[in-house]
């Protein structure tokens, strides 16, 4: 009995030491946690709180949110902005990520023996530019008066949003490229050589070996793209202004929030309605994250097992 109890105490002691959170780690994490709480968590919670009140400070519950639903004063604007936002995301998901993967694969090929670092830098460099500068440059390029393209792509309701989406794709394609590149260079070369010895061609190697290893990163890139696109604002605002013209064809959730809060959408600025639109943005983003966590991530985990 004494030996058994001693062994149990030793095991408990080892487990306690193993799961004890190091104090020095808490000290280093505390400043970042405080800054994140002050500038991210608190504004988010306060925005959720403001959406439950009127501009006069009276508690109205979900009455503000009903203004975004069919029959509400902001219903048509909200659903138009949400639809445009999903189109904006679709362009990035369908165009940006596959192009980023293609560039990453090309940069890992043995045919490109020199200048890989230079090509990576050139492709990634637009991501560090100011979105305002990028918007201004593309406005000059696409100007129907003195630009390279004579068709007013930014002035037509049918082409303005796709054009802005492709402008954003051009700027940020370097981000998925670097993520995919980091995974590709980590794949053991022996695995690829073994597949070649077994008679697999390049296409089979990619789909049977490389692509399954890229699936977790593809999911991460997709959810990052989704969150970033649902929070987009600066490109639309710098190119098309707060009214997101022509005729609100490029209006997204970010510009709708700006107009609601500062008074472009209503007769005057409304803190409550601005907070309500921000809350709706949060809910839409949260739904996408939950779909990723319980849909894509679970499927990939099962696939790996």
N, C-alpha and C positions, 0 to 999 in steps of 0.2 A: 504493500500500500504506500509506503514511504517513497519507494523508488518511482512508482507510477505518478504520485502527486508531484514529486520533484521534476520529473520529465514534463508534466503538464505545465508547471510554472515556468520552466525554461522555454517551452514553445510559446506560451503566452507572452513572455518577455521579449522574445525575438519578434513576434508578430507586432507587438506594441511599438518596438523600435523601428520596424519596417514601415509601418503606416503613420508614424508620427511626422507631421508636417514640419520641415526644418524652419527654424525661426529666421535664419538669415535670408531664406527665399522670400518669406513674408515681408521682410524689410525692403528688399529690392522691388517687390511687386507693388508695395503700398503706394508709391508716388504715381505710377502709371494707373493704378486702380482708382485713385482719387481724381486724377485728371479725367479719366474716362467717365467716371460717375458724374463729375461736375459738368462736362461738356456734351455728354451723350445720353446717359441714363436719366439724369434729372430733366433736361429739356424734353425728352420723349414722354416721361411720365406727366410733366406739366402740360404738354400739348394734349395728352389724353384727358387730363382734368379739364382744360379749357373747352374742349369739345362738348362737355356736358353742361356748359353754362351759356347764358346769353351775353351779349356785349355789356349789358347793364349789371351783370353779376348774379342774375337769378338762375337757380338750378332748373334746367329744362330736360335733363336726361338725354334720351336719344332723339329728341325733336330736331336737333340740327342735322343729325345723320339722315333723317327722313327727307330732308331737302335735296339729298343726292339721289334718292330713289325715284322711280317713275312717278310723275305728278308733282315733284318738288321743283323749287325755283331754279336749282342748279343741275337738275337731272340731265338735260340734253348736253350741257357742257361737260358734266362729269363723265358720262358714258362715251362721248366723243373723245375726250382726253384719254380715257382708259383704253379705248380701242386703238388710238394712235400709238399709245405707249407699248401695247402688245405688238403692233406692227414694227415699231422701232426695235424692240427686243428680237423679233423674228428675223429681221435683217442681220443682226449681229450673230444670232445663233446659227443661221443657215449659211451666211457668207463669211463672217469674221473667223469663227472657230475652224471650219474646214480649211480656209486659206492659211490660218496660223499653223494648223497641223501639216499642211503641204510644205510650207516654208521650213518647218522644223525638220521634216523628213529629208528635204533637200540639203539642209545644212549638216546632216549627219552622214550623208553619202560619201563614199571614198572618192567619187569622181571630183568632188570639190576639195582639192588638197590644200589650196592656199586661200587666204582672205576670209576664212569663216568668221573670225572675230569682227572684221570690218563689215561684213554683210549683216551680222547680228546687230551691230551698233547702228547701221543705217536704217534697218527695219524697225528697231526699237526707239530710235531717236524722236519720232513724232509724238510719242506718248508723254514726253517730258515738256512738250511745248504748251503754252497757254492755249486753252480752248478759244479764247477771244481772238488770239493771233491766227489760229487755224481757220476760224470762221471768216475773218477778214480776208485772208489769202484766198480762200475758196470763193468768196464773194467776188473778188477781182477776176479770178479765173473764169467764173461762170457768168460774169456780167454780159448781158446781151449787147452792150454798147462797145466795150473795148476788151472783152474777155475772149478766151480761146473758143468757147462754145457760144454759138449765136442764139441757140434756143433758150428762152427764159425758164430754165428748169426750176428755179426757186420762186418763180412768179406764177406757176400753174398749180392748181389744187391737186391735180393728179400726179404730179412729179415732185412736188416740194418735199414731202416727207421721205420718199425713197432716196432723193438726192441727199438730204441731211443725214439719213441713216448711213449711206455709203461714205459720206464725209467722216462720220464718226468711226466707221469700220476702218477706213484708211489710217486714222490717227492711232487707234488702239489695237490693231492687229498684232503688234509686237508683243503684247502681254500674253495671249494664248500661245504664241510661238515660243516664248521663253519657257512657259510652263511645260509644254509638250517636249521641248528640246531637253529640259532637265530630266524627264522620264526616259527619253530615247537614249541618251548617253549613258544612263544607268543600266540598260539592258545588257546582260553578259553577251559578249561576242561569241562565246562558245555555243550558246543556245542557237544563235543564228547559223553558225557553221554546221552544227549538227543537223539542222533542218535542211540545209543545202546538200549535205551528204546523203540524206534520205531521199533526195530528189525533188524537194519543194522549190518552186520558183519564187521570184520576188513577191508576186501578188499573194500567193498562199502564205508566205512567211509573214506578210503584213497582217492579213486577216486572221490567221490562226495563232500567231505568236505575239506580234507587236500590239495589235489593236486590243486584245483582251487585257494586256498589261496597261494600256492607256485609259481603260474605262473609268477607274477611280478618278484620275485627273480630269477626264472629260466631264464627269459629274461636278467636280469642284469648279471648273472653269464655267460651266453652264450656270450654276447658281450664283457665282460672282457676277457674271454677265447680266443675269436677271435682276439682281439687286441694284447693280450700277445703272442699268437702263431705266428701272422704275424710279430711280432718284435723279435721273437726268434733268438738266435745266439749262446749264450755261451755254451749250451750243445753240439750242433753239432760241434762247434769249438774245445771244450776240448776233445771230444772223437774221432772225425774223422778228425780234422784238417781243414785248410782253403780250401782244395780241396774237402771236404765233400765226401769222398770216401765211398765205392768203385765205381769208374766210375761215380762220381757225383750223385749217387743214393740217397744220403741224403742231397743234396744241397737244400737250402731254400733261401728266399729273403735276409736274413741277411748275410749269407756267400757269396752270389753273390755280394752284395754291398761291402763287405770287399775286395774281390778279385778285383773288378772293381776299387776301390779307391786306393788300395795299390799295384796293379800291378800283381796280380796272374792270373787275367783273361786275361789281355791284355799284350802287350809287355812291357809296363811301366804303372805306376799308372796314372789314369785319374780322376782329380777332377770333371770334367764335367760329365763323365759317372757315376761316383759314386753318384753324386748328382741326376742324372737322374734316377738311380735305386731306390734311396731313395724317389724321387718324385713318382715313380710308386708304391712303397710300401704305401705311404701316400694315393694315389688315391684308391688303393684296400681296405685299411682300412676304408677310408671315405665312400666308397660304402656300405661296410658291416654295418657301423654305421647308414647310411641313411635307409637301409633295416630294421634295428631294430627299428628305430624311427617311420617310417611311415608304417611299416608292423606289427611286433610283438607287439610293445608297444600300437599301436592303437587298435589292436585286443583284447589285454588283457583289455584295458580300456573299450572297448565296452562290453566285456564279464562281467566285474565287474558291469557295469551299468545294 
